[in-house]
Amino acid sequence: MNRKKLQKLTDTLTKSCKHLFRGFDRDNDGCVNVSEWVQGLSLFLRGTLEEKMKYCFEVFDLNGDGFISKEEMFHMLKNSLLKQPSEEDPDEGIKDLVEITLKKMDQDHDGKLSYTDYENAVREETLLLEAFGPCLPDPKSQMEFEAQVFKDPHEFHDI
């Protein structure tokens, strides 16, 4: 399955997550094979908090170095927040939000989030799971997706 086909099929799951493909394509070969597809759907539709934390962290860690940096936070928040008309520079507000988030989540105070920092913060407050933007489907989207896929499973026979 290529990127376009996966994106079309999963639009009902996550309309605003630009990094969905990267989360599904576990071996980074540019295609999602059957095993990756099933694992991705399993996580989205029935995943545990632990599985969802690992997935979200990987999505937020844009360069794959094992940390979520200030730059990565800024980039994701800038792309996921609604732009409000104001006299103030919107980038300044996002920079402030990054600093507030770091104060809350960066437990070892090294200026970036490790998986341990992220995991501890999410376990303390589950709303922080998608702190840097949506990357998991909401319950309504899950139900719509399941209704679409399972109404005629033969429609997806070439996946």
C-alpha positions as CSV (number, residue, x, y, z in Angstrom):
1,M,0.0,0.0,0.0
2,N,1.4,3.4,-0.9
3,R,1.1,6.7,1.1
4,K,-1.9,8.1,-0.9
5,K,-4.0,4.9,-0.4
6,L,-3.3,4.8,3.3
7,Q,-4.0,8.5,3.7
8,K,-7.3,8.2,1.9
9,L,-8.4,5.2,4.0
10,T,-7.3,6.8,7.3
11,D,-8.6,10.3,6.7
12,T,-11.6,9.5,9.0
13,L,-9.2,8.5,11.7
14,T,-6.9,11.4,11.9
15,K,-7.7,14.3,9.6
16,S,-5.1,16.6,11.1
17,C,-2.2,14.3,11.7
18,K,0.5,14.9,9.1
19,H,2.8,12.3,10.5
20,L,0.5,9.3,10.4
21,F,2.4,7.6,7.6
22,R,5.6,7.7,9.5
23,G,4.0,6.1,12.5
24,F,2.7,3.2,10.4
25,D,5.8,2.7,8.2
26,R,7.8,1.1,11.0
27,D,10.8,0.1,8.8
28,N,10.9,3.5,7.0
29,D,10.8,1.9,3.5
30,G,8.2,4.3,2.1
31,C,5.5,1.6,2.0
32,V,3.2,0.1,4.6
33,N,3.1,-3.6,4.4
34,V,0.2,-5.8,5.8
35,S,2.0,-6.3,9.1
36,E,2.6,-2.6,9.6
37,W,-1.0,-1.8,8.6
38,V,-2.4,-4.3,11.1
39,Q,-0.1,-3.1,13.9
40,G,-1.0,0.5,13.2
41,L,-4.8,-0.2,13.2
42,S,-4.5,-2.3,16.3
43,L,-2.8,0.6,18.1
44,F,-5.3,3.2,16.8
45,L,-8.4,1.2,17.5
46,R,-7.5,-0.9,20.6
47,G,-4.1,0.2,21.8
48,T,-3.1,0.5,25.4
49,L,-1.9,3.7,27.0
50,E,1.6,2.4,26.8
51,E,1.4,1.6,23.1
52,K,-0.2,5.0,22.4
53,M,2.5,6.8,24.4
54,K,5.2,5.1,22.4
55,Y,3.5,5.9,19.1
56,C,2.9,9.6,20.0
57,F,6.4,10.0,21.2
58,E,7.8,8.6,18.0
59,V,5.5,10.9,16.0
60,F,6.6,14.0,18.0
61,D,10.3,13.0,17.8
62,L,10.5,14.4,14.2
63,N,14.2,13.6,13.7
64,G,14.2,10.2,15.4
65,D,17.0,11.0,17.9
66,G,15.0,9.8,20.9
67,F,14.2,13.3,22.3
68,I,11.5,15.9,21.6
69,S,13.5,19.2,21.3
70,K,12.2,22.7,21.7
71,E,12.5,23.1,17.9
72,E,10.3,20.0,17.3
73,M,7.7,21.2,19.9
74,F,7.7,24.7,18.3
75,H,7.2,23.2,14.8
76,M,4.4,20.9,15.8
77,L,2.6,23.5,17.9
78,K,2.9,26.1,15.1
79,N,1.3,23.6,12.7
80,S,-1.5,22.4,15.0
81,L,-2.7,25.5,16.7
82,L,-5.3,27.7,15.1
83,K,-4.0,31.1,14.1
84,Q,-5.8,34.0,15.8
85,P,-5.7,37.5,14.4
86,S,-3.9,39.6,16.9
87,E,-1.3,42.4,17.1
88,E,1.1,40.1,18.9
89,D,3.6,37.9,17.0
90,P,2.1,34.4,17.1
91,D,5.5,32.8,17.2
92,E,6.1,34.5,20.6
93,G,3.0,32.8,22.0
94,I,4.1,29.5,20.7
95,K,7.6,30.0,22.2
96,D,5.9,30.7,25.5
97,L,3.8,27.6,25.2
98,V,6.9,25.5,24.5
99,E,8.6,26.9,27.7
100,I,5.5,26.2,29.8
101,T,5.3,22.7,28.4
102,L,9.0,22.1,29.2
103,K,8.5,23.3,32.7
104,K,5.6,20.8,33.1
105,M,7.1,17.8,31.4
106,D,11.0,18.1,31.4
107,Q,11.7,16.3,34.7
108,D,15.4,16.1,34.3
109,H,15.6,19.8,33.3
110,D,17.9,19.2,30.2
111,G,15.9,21.3,27.9
112,K,14.3,18.4,25.9
113,L,12.0,15.6,26.5
114,S,13.2,12.0,26.8
115,Y,10.7,9.2,26.5
116,T,10.9,8.9,30.3
117,D,10.0,12.6,30.8
118,Y,7.1,12.2,28.4
119,E,5.9,9.0,29.9
120,N,5.9,10.3,33.5
121,A,4.1,13.5,32.5
122,V,1.4,11.5,30.5
123,R,0.9,9.0,33.4
124,E,0.4,12.0,35.7
125,E,-1.9,13.8,33.3
126,T,-3.2,11.8,30.3
127,L,-4.3,14.9,28.5
128,L,-0.6,15.5,27.7
129,L,-0.6,12.4,25.5
130,E,-1.2,14.6,22.5
131,A,0.5,17.7,23.9
132,F,2.1,18.7,20.6
133,G,-0.8,18.1,18.3
134,P,-3.4,15.4,17.4
135,C,-2.0,12.1,16.3
136,L,-4.6,9.6,17.5
137,P,-8.2,9.3,16.4
138,D,-11.1,10.6,18.6
139,P,-13.8,8.1,19.5
140,K,-16.2,9.4,16.9
141,S,-13.7,9.1,14.1
142,Q,-12.9,5.5,15.3
143,M,-16.5,4.5,15.0
144,E,-16.8,6.1,11.5
145,F,-13.7,4.4,10.3
146,E,-14.8,1.0,11.6
147,A,-18.3,1.4,10.0
148,Q,-16.6,2.3,6.7
149,V,-14.1,-0.5,6.7
150,F,-16.2,-3.3,8.1
151,K,-19.3,-2.6,6.1
152,D,-17.7,-4.3,3.0
153,P,-14.3,-5.9,3.9
154,H,-13.9,-7.2,0.3
155,E,-13.5,-3.6,-0.8
156,F,-10.0,-3.6,0.7
157,H,-8.9,-7.0,-0.6
158,D,-5.7,-5.6,-2.2
159,I,-4.3,-4.1,1.0
